[in-house]
Amino acid sequence: MTGSPVLSMQRVGRTHGTGAQRVDALVNVDLEVARGELVAVTGRSGSGKTTLLNLAGGLDEATTGSVEVEGRLLAELSRTELAELRRLRVGYVFQQFNLLPTLTAGENVSLPLELDGMSLRKARKHAETALAEVGLEDMADRYPDQLSGGEQQRVAIARGFVGPRVLLLADEPTGALDEVTSESILRLLRARCDQGAAAMLVTHEPAYAAWADRVVRIRDGRIEHISERSAVPAGVEAITP
C-alpha cells in the first residue's frame, strides 16, 4: 500500500438465507485499500466481486466481521450517518447507469453535489469539468435517452468521480465502452488515485487489471490470491498507464 488505509475489511463475511438455502456470498475477507492505491478485483461471475464492493461502500451489511471507511466502523453508524458518509466520501460507478431520465447529463452529475449543499452554480461548474474529463463536454444538456449506452456510462462515471470522494468503487465501469474510451477512463481513475483517493475496480479484463497496484482474485466468495503490480497474474499483459 502507498498511504494510510481508507478502507479496512477484517474477517468480513456475507451470508444469504439459512439452512439448506444458505449461500455464503463472501467468506472471511481481509483487505485494506490505502490512499493513492488502485486495487483491481477479478474473478468469475458470481464469485463475490460485486458483493465485496457493496459491503465496502456500505450499500450492504456484513454478516460477520468489520468494515471501516476512514476509520469509521460502518456497523456503528446510524442510517443518517451512513447515508452521509456514502454521499460525501464514497463514489460509485455501477454496472447499471442509474441515470435520472428527467435530468440532463449535467444535472445528473451535479445532483450529488447539490444534495451536499454546494451552490447550483459551483455544482454545475464541477459537473462541466467532470463531463469534460470523460469526453462529454458538449453533451451536458442532453437527456439520457438522447445518449448512446457508452455515453450514458461515461455520464455515470463522471457522476461517481465528481466532488471530494476519498473511496471510489467501480463495478465494470468500462463494460459499455470501446477500447480507446476505456483506456481514457482507466487513466482518469488512476489519476484520482494519484491525487490521493483509494479505489477498487471490478473487471473481467486482464489488461485493465494491470493498471492496478494490486490485483485481488476472488473465487467462491473467498480471496484466492493477491498480487502486487510487480507480479501480474498469469494471463495479464503488463501495460504502462
C-alpha positions in Angstrom: 0.0 0.0 0.0 1.1 3.6 -0.7 -0.6 5.5 2.1 -2.9 5.3 5.1 -5.9 2.9 4.8 -9.2 4.5 3.6 -10.9 1.1 3.6 -10.3 -1.7 6.1 -12.2 -5.0 5.9 -11.5 -7.6 8.6 -12.8 -11.1 8.6 -15.8 -9.9 6.5 -18.5 -12.4 5.5 -21.9 -12.1 3.9 -24.4 -14.8 4.1 -27.8 -15.1 2.4 -30.6 -17.4 3.6 -30.5 -20.1 6.2 -30.3 -23.9 6.4 -30.4 -25.6 3.1 -30.9 -22.3 1.4 -27.8 -20.7 2.9 -25.4 -19.1 0.5 -22.0 -17.8 1.6 -21.5 -14.8 -0.8 -18.3 -13.7 0.9 -16.2 -15.6 3.4 -13.5 -14.2 5.8 -12.3 -11.4 3.7 -9.3 -9.4 5.0 -8.5 -6.4 2.8 -7.2 -2.8 3.1 -7.1 -0.2 0.4 -4.9 2.8 1.0 -4.8 6.4 -0.2 -3.3 6.6 -3.6 -4.0 2.9 -4.3 -5.9 1.3 -7.1 -7.0 -2.3 -6.4 -8.5 -4.4 -9.1 -10.9 -7.2 -8.2 -11.2 -10.1 -10.6 -13.0 -13.5 -10.7 -15.7 -15.4 -12.4 -19.3 -14.2 -12.5 -21.0 -14.9 -9.1 -17.7 -15.2 -7.3 -18.5 -12.3 -4.9 -16.9 -9.3 -6.6 -20.0 -7.0 -6.6 -20.9 -8.1 -3.0 -17.4 -7.0 -1.9 -17.9 -3.6 -3.4 -21.4 -3.2 -1.9 -20.0 -4.1 1.6 -17.0 -1.7 1.1 -19.3 1.2 0.3 -22.0 0.5 2.9 -24.7 -0.5 0.4 -25.0 -3.9 2.1 -24.3 -5.0 5.7 -21.7 -7.6 6.6 -23.0 -10.7 8.3 -19.7 -11.2 10.1 -16.5 -9.1 10.5 -16.0 -5.4 10.3 -15.8 -2.7 7.6 -14.2 0.7 8.2 -14.1 3.7 5.9 -11.7 6.5 7.0 -11.5 4.8 10.5 -15.3 4.8 10.9 -16.9 1.4 11.7 -19.9 1.2 9.4 -21.8 -1.1 11.7 -21.8 1.5 14.4 -23.1 4.4 12.2 -26.8 5.4 12.3 -28.7 5.3 9.0 -28.3 9.0 8.7 -24.6 8.9 9.3 -24.1 6.0 6.9 -26.1 7.8 4.2 -24.0 11.0 4.8 -20.7 9.0 4.6 -21.8 7.4 1.3 -22.9 10.6 -0.2 -19.9 12.7 0.8 -17.0 10.4 0.8 -17.7 7.4 -1.5 -18.1 7.5 -5.2 -19.9 4.6 -7.0 -20.0 3.5 -10.6 -22.5 0.7 -11.1 -22.9 -1.8 -13.9 -26.3 -0.2 -14.5 -26.1 3.5 -15.4 -28.9 4.6 -12.9 -29.3 8.0 -14.5 -32.4 10.0 -13.8 -34.3 10.2 -17.1 -35.8 13.7 -16.4 -32.4 15.3 -15.7 -29.8 16.3 -18.3 -26.3 14.7 -18.3 -25.0 17.8 -16.5 -27.8 17.8 -13.9 -27.3 14.1 -13.2 -23.6 14.8 -12.5 -24.2 17.9 -10.4 -27.1 16.5 -8.4 -24.9 14.7 -5.7 -23.0 18.0 -5.1 -26.2 20.0 -4.9 -27.6 17.5 -2.3 -24.3 18.0 -0.4 -25.2 21.7 -0.1 -23.0 23.1 -2.8 -24.4 26.1 -4.7 -26.0 25.4 -8.0 -23.5 27.5 -9.9 -20.5 25.8 -8.3 -22.0 22.3 -8.7 -22.7 22.8 -12.4 -19.1 24.0 -12.9 -17.8 20.9 -11.3 -20.2 18.8 -13.5 -18.9 20.5 -16.6 -15.3 19.7 -15.6 -16.2 16.1 -14.8 -18.0 15.6 -18.1 -15.0 17.1 -20.0 -12.8 14.5 -18.3 -14.9 11.7 -19.8 -15.1 13.4 -23.2 -18.7 14.6 -23.0 -18.2 18.4 -22.6 -20.6 19.1 -25.5 -23.4 16.9 -24.1 -24.2 18.4 -20.8 -27.7 19.5 -22.0 -28.7 16.1 -23.4 -31.1 13.8 -21.6 -30.2 10.1 -21.1 -32.5 8.9 -23.9 -30.5 11.1 -26.3 -27.3 9.4 -25.4 -25.8 6.1 -26.5 -25.2 3.4 -24.0 -21.5 4.2 -23.9 -22.2 7.9 -23.4 -24.6 7.1 -20.6 -21.9 5.0 -19.0 -19.5 7.9 -19.2 -22.0 10.2 -17.5 -22.4 7.7 -14.7 -18.6 7.6 -14.3 -18.4 11.4 -14.2 -21.1 11.4 -11.5 -19.3 8.8 -9.5 -16.0 10.6 -9.6 -17.2 14.2 -9.1 -16.5 16.0 -5.8 -14.3 15.2 -2.8 -14.7 11.4 -2.8 -11.9 9.5 -1.0 -13.1 6.0 -1.9 -14.1 5.2 -5.5 -15.9 1.9 -6.2 -16.2 1.0 -9.8 -18.1 -2.2 -10.9 -17.2 -3.0 -14.5 -17.1 0.7 -15.5 -15.9 0.1 -19.0 -18.4 -2.6 -19.9 -20.2 -0.4 -22.4 -17.2 1.4 -23.8 -14.8 0.8 -26.7 -11.1 0.1 -26.1 -9.9 3.7 -26.6 -12.6 5.2 -24.3 -12.0 2.5 -21.7 -8.3 3.4 -21.6 -9.1 7.1 -21.0 -11.5 6.1 -18.1 -8.7 4.0 -16.6 -6.3 6.9 -16.9 -8.9 9.1 -15.1 -9.3 6.5 -12.3 -5.6 6.2 -12.0 -5.2 10.0 -11.8 -7.8 10.2 -9.0 -5.7 7.7 -7.0 -2.5 9.6 -7.7 -4.3 12.6 -6.3 -5.0 10.7 -3.0 -8.2 8.7 -3.5 -8.4 5.0 -2.8 -10.2 2.9 -5.5 -11.5 -0.6 -6.2 -12.1 -1.7 -9.8 -14.1 -4.8 -10.6 -13.1 -6.0 -14.0 -13.1 -9.1 -16.2 -10.5 -7.7 -18.5 -6.9 -8.8 -17.5 -5.3 -5.9 -19.4 -7.4 -3.4 -17.3 -6.5 -5.1 -14.1 -2.8 -4.5 -15.0 -3.4 -0.8 -14.3 -3.9 -1.5 -10.6 -1.3 -1.5 -7.8 -2.7 -4.8 -6.6 -5.0 -7.5 -8.1 -7.3 -9.4 -5.8 -8.7 -12.6 -7.3 -11.9 -13.9 -5.7 -13.2 -17.4 -6.0 -16.4 -18.7 -4.4 -16.6 -15.8 -2.1 -13.0 -16.1 -0.8 -9.9 -14.2 -1.7 -7.9 -16.7 -3.6 -4.8 -14.6 -4.4 -3.5 -11.1 -4.1 -0.7 -10.0 -6.4 1.4 -6.8 -6.4 1.9 -4.8 -9.6 5.3 -6.2 -10.0 3.8 -9.7 -10.0 1.0 -9.5 -12.5 -1.1 -12.7 -12.6 -0.8 -15.2 -15.4 -2.8 -14.1 -18.5 -2.5 -10.4 -17.6 -0.5 -8.4 -20.2 1.5 -5.7 -18.4 0.9 -2.2 -19.8 2.1 1.2 -18.8 -0.7 3.6 -17.8 
